[in-house]
């Protein structure tokens, strides 16, 4: 079985919406994205927030979801936090938390 089949989260996902920030902010510097790789790491960038991910593929009641912590930059300050994501059909639905700061639900689609 290939890694991609066992972990459907692998790859780059384009953030199409966030609860706390509008799409102009999400794509301020680069098109907002979140990406997961086969080593259990990844990265994300939206607006002026970006980070490296430490990921864990988990299963609850037979449904896979990705949990992650992150470290990086929030505006011009060091930043860190946590988050999770699940898949619903072809869309990723998740929530990203900035430690001691904002948090937001997000929607993403697989990048082509």
C-alpha positions as CSV (number, residue, x, y, z in Angstrom):
1,X,0.0,0.0,0.0
2,X,1.4,3.4,-0.9
3,X,1.9,6.1,1.8
4,X,-0.6,8.4,0.0
5,X,-3.4,5.7,0.3
6,X,-2.6,5.1,4.0
7,X,-2.4,8.8,4.7
8,X,-5.0,10.8,2.6
9,X,-3.7,14.1,4.1
10,X,-0.4,14.0,2.4
11,X,0.3,16.8,-0.1
12,X,-0.3,20.5,-0.4
13,X,-3.8,22.0,0.3
14,X,-4.9,25.4,-0.7
15,X,-6.8,27.3,2.1
16,X,-10.1,28.5,0.6
17,X,-11.5,30.0,3.7
18,X,-10.9,30.9,7.3
19,X,-13.4,31.8,10.0
20,X,-11.2,34.6,11.6
21,X,-9.6,36.1,8.5
22,X,-10.9,37.1,5.1
23,X,-9.4,35.6,1.9
24,X,-7.5,38.8,1.1
25,X,-5.5,38.4,4.3
26,X,-5.1,34.6,3.8
27,X,-3.4,35.2,0.4
28,X,-1.6,38.4,1.5
29,X,2.0,37.1,0.8
30,X,1.4,33.7,-0.9
31,X,-1.8,31.8,-1.7
32,X,-2.6,30.4,1.8
33,X,-1.7,26.7,2.1
34,X,-1.1,23.8,4.5
35,X,1.0,20.8,3.5
36,X,1.7,17.4,5.1
37,X,4.6,15.1,4.1
38,X,5.4,11.4,4.7
39,X,7.9,12.2,7.4
40,X,5.2,13.4,9.8
41,X,6.0,17.0,9.2
42,X,4.8,19.8,7.0
43,X,4.3,23.5,6.8
44,X,1.6,26.2,6.4
45,X,1.5,29.9,5.4
46,X,-1.4,32.3,5.4
47,X,-1.3,36.1,5.8
48,X,1.7,36.9,8.0
49,X,1.5,33.6,9.9
50,X,3.7,30.7,8.9
51,X,5.1,27.6,10.5
52,X,6.6,24.2,10.4
53,X,4.3,21.3,11.5
54,X,4.9,18.2,13.7
55,X,2.0,15.9,12.6
56,X,0.3,12.8,13.9
57,X,-2.2,10.8,11.9
58,X,-4.8,9.6,14.4
59,X,-8.0,7.6,14.2
60,X,-11.2,8.1,16.3
61,X,-14.2,5.9,15.8
62,X,-12.8,4.7,12.5
63,X,-12.3,8.2,11.0
64,X,-8.8,9.5,10.3
65,X,-7.8,13.0,11.3
66,X,-4.5,14.9,11.5
67,X,-3.3,16.5,14.7
68,X,-0.4,18.9,14.6
69,X,1.7,21.4,16.6
70,X,3.5,24.2,14.9
71,X,6.4,26.6,15.4
72,X,7.1,29.6,13.3
73,X,6.2,33.3,12.9
74,X,3.1,35.2,13.8
75,X,3.5,38.6,12.1
76,X,7.1,39.5,13.0
77,X,7.1,37.7,16.3
78,X,7.9,34.0,17.1
79,X,4.8,32.0,17.1
80,X,3.6,28.5,17.9
81,X,0.4,26.6,18.4
82,X,-1.6,23.5,17.5
83,X,-4.4,22.3,15.2
84,X,-6.3,19.5,13.7
85,X,-7.8,18.6,10.3
86,X,-10.2,16.1,9.0
87,X,-11.4,15.2,5.5
88,X,-15.0,15.5,4.3
89,X,-15.3,14.3,0.7
90,X,-12.6,16.2,-1.2
91,X,-12.3,19.0,1.3
92,X,-10.1,19.5,4.4
93,X,-11.8,21.0,7.4
94,X,-9.7,22.0,10.4
95,X,-8.9,24.4,13.1
96,X,-5.6,26.2,13.8
97,X,-4.7,27.7,17.1
98,X,-2.1,30.4,17.8
99,X,-0.7,29.9,21.4
100,X,-2.1,32.6,23.6
101,X,-3.7,34.3,20.6
102,X,-6.3,33.9,17.8
103,X,-7.7,30.7,16.4
104,X,-9.7,29.9,13.3
105,X,-11.5,27.2,11.5
106,X,-10.2,26.7,8.0
107,X,-11.3,25.0,4.8
108,X,-8.9,23.7,2.1
109,X,-8.8,21.8,-1.1
110,X,-6.1,19.7,-2.6
111,X,-3.7,21.9,-4.6
112,X,-3.2,20.8,-8.2
